[in-house]
């Protein structure tokens, strides 16, 4: 039996109240209550978010910018969501664009930026990144003749090699593309440091904040990033992506678009009819996170309190998870230790047992984990697990200490039975 983490005083609503809002947590598998550790691939969705989406579809469903009530209501719902996401990122509403997902938005942004690039211009990406923050820039090698430089990670620590990173940034650099946190290992990167390097050579910086967004409150002003993207389904919302761009940049970029489509930011970055119910849900996801804290003067203020408490909660859970797995013979852990800058996401392997078999056996116990490379292919290759991948377990706002204990007990049983 491992040592569980004692609950700490909190200003958040109780974990019991949080869990009551998630119908998925009522699911049972093989007579076991399901413990969802698959949040890094997509969190469960609270009732309030689904209700916002249902309400839109039932009562307001229309296309935009027309002179009848449901169209005007749709316009208002979209603008409300932009304001919510602006509070979430500390941006302005006209700096928030919506799209299908982070990958689609990044390809779209890459195409717009690439129209101004010339052969020999350079883009810096990292080995630590999800390939959604690599492939769109690699595409410009073929389309525009740019050179993509790859900054190394340190496999032993799961962190960026900052000396090597600095050597990739030079006078030819046009863009630095970096993940705020690794979706495979949980590593949190110093985005402000990367931004300073980029801006020192008059380059721009794009931040993939998909894995970071559920765990730390984003501040695009503090990061000083030019562009940032995240996905609502990683922070308790529906499958929809969000793109932030500094107002002057978003309004000036040569996005591929239809001539009659709106030309002002942010709609110039949005192609075709949007997922209106998803946008409503994304705004509701931000309101859900804000609602975890006591009512305050501003939504941003509530988010600040909520994320500070969730960070402490996550740190306790990831410490319990890391230390529990570390004691099991045959288990290898990857990424920074729990006292370093990281999210509550842990990657591990069990000697002699494939990652698929580990996840399958855990699922039989009602413990849902993901396995493979999670599209962070280079990370997994550098760790020496290109063939089989690793197991990934992530804690969310609804994760309990008892669920972590179940996960560790399950892995222990698998390791002993191999």
HELIX and SHEET records of a PDB file:
HELIX    1   1 UNK A   15  UNK A   20  1                                   6    
HELIX    2   2 UNK A   23  UNK A   26  5                                   4    
HELIX    3   3 UNK A   39  UNK A   41  5                                   3    
HELIX    4   4 UNK A   47  UNK A   59  1                                  13    
HELIX    5   5 UNK A   69  UNK A   89  1                                  21    
HELIX    6   6 UNK A   93  UNK A   95  5                                   3    
HELIX    7   7 UNK A  102  UNK A  114  1                                  13    
HELIX    8   8 UNK A  131  UNK A  133  5                                   3    
HELIX    9   9 UNK A  135  UNK A  144  1                                  10    
HELIX   10  10 UNK A  162  UNK A  168  1                                   7    
HELIX   11  11 UNK A  191  UNK A  200  1                                  10    
HELIX   12  12 UNK A  220  UNK A  223  1                                   4    
HELIX   13  13 UNK A  232  UNK A  234  5                                   3    
HELIX   14  14 UNK A  247  UNK A  252  1                                   6    
HELIX   15  15 UNK A  267  UNK A  269  5                                   3    
HELIX   16  16 UNK A  276  UNK A  291  1                                  16    
HELIX   17  17 UNK A  299  UNK A  326  1                                  28    
HELIX   18  18 UNK A  355  UNK A  364  1                                  10    
HELIX   19  19 UNK A  377  UNK A  382  1                                   6    
HELIX   20  20 UNK A  401  UNK A  417  1                                  17    
SHEET    1   A 2 UNK A  28  UNK A  29  0                                        
SHEET    2   A 2 UNK A  32  UNK A  33 -1                                        
SHEET    1   B 2 UNK A  35  UNK A  36  0                                        
SHEET    2   B 2 UNK A 367  UNK A 368  1                                        
SHEET    1   C 7 UNK A  96  UNK A  99  0                                        
SHEET    2   C 7 UNK A 241  UNK A 245 -1                                        
SHEET    3   C 7 UNK A 227  UNK A 231 -1                                        
SHEET    4   C 7 UNK A 204  UNK A 208  1                                        
SHEET    5   C 7 UNK A 173  UNK A 179  1                                        
SHEET    6   C 7 UNK A 122  UNK A 126  1                                        
SHEET    7   C 7 UNK A 147  UNK A 151  1                                        
SHEET    1   D 2 UNK A 153  UNK A 154  0                                        
SHEET    2   D 2 UNK A 159  UNK A 160 -1                                        
SHEET    1   E 4 UNK A 331  UNK A 334  0                                        
SHEET    2   E 4 UNK A 345  UNK A 350 -1                                        
SHEET    3   E 4 UNK A 390  UNK A 394 -1                                        
SHEET    4   E 4 UNK A 370  UNK A 372 -1                                        
END                                                                             
